[in-house]
């Protein structure tokens, strides 16, 4: 088992990280653009990985570290997928705009 000071620090860290969910969830729901929502989704994945790592410290079970690694990998792949989606949608919008004719 872990000592009292490390346990208290881990519980405090978990509380601080859990409080980080509130502004991130707000940005996810009220984000003015799709990019804001994509970044908020990535941040939620990072917060989940942090909470799983803190749970590993509190419980002393290394299985939570495997879960944290899985959450981080899925979060990274999700961020890449959102970035590609946003890039493609912006390219389609720019192609749909009428081009100015060059007068000679």
N, C-alpha and C positions, 0 to 999 in steps of 0.2 A: 504494500500500500504506500501511497505517497504521503509526504509530510504535510502538516497542517498549512504551512505557508504556501507551498506549491499548489495545494488544493484550493486555497482561498484565491490565489492569483489566477488560477485557471477558471474558477467560477466568475470572478470579476471580468476576465477577458471574454468569457462567453456572453455575459450580460452586455458588455460594450459592443461586441460584434452583433449581437441580436438587435440592439438599438439601431444599428446601421441599416437594418431592413426597412425602417420607416421612411427615410428620405429616398431610398432606392425604389421602394414600392410607389411612392408618390411620383417619382420621375417616370416610372414605367406606365402608370395610369394617366398622368397629365402631361407627358412629354410633348412638346410642340412639334417634334419631327420624328420620323422613323429612326433616325440615327440615335436620338436620345433614348428611345425605347430599346434599341439593340444594345446600347451600352448598359442600360439598367438591367437587362436580362443577363448580360455577362457578369455584372456586379453581383446579382443574386446568386449565380453559380459560385463565384468566389467566396461569398459569405457562407454559403452552404459547405464549401470545402473547409473553410476556417472553423466552422462549428463542429464539423466531423473531426478535425484535428484536435480541437479542444476537448471533445468528448473522449478521444483516445487518451489524452493526458489525465482526465478526471477518472476514467474507468480503469486505465492501465491495460486496456485491450488493444493490441496492434491492429485488429481487424478494422477499426475505424479509420486507420491511416490508408488502408486499401480503398475504403469507401471515399475518403477525401481525394485520393488520386483519381478515382473514377469520375467523381463529380467535376474535378478540374479539367480532365480530358474532354468530357462531354461539353463542358462550358466553353472550352477553346474551340471545339469543332462547331458549336452553335454560333459563336461569334464570327468565325470565318464564313459560315453559310449566310448569316445576316449581311455581312459586308458584301459578299458576292451578289446577293439579292438586291441590295441597295444600289450597287454599281450598275447592274443590268437595268434596273428601273430608271435610273438617271440617264443612262445611254439611250434608252427607248424614248424618253421625253425629249432629249436633245435632238434625236433624229426626226421626231414628229413636228418640231418647230419649222415653220417655213423659212427657207434661206433667202437672204437678200440677193437680188439680182445685181450683178456688177454691170454698171452702165459704161459702155465704151464710147 
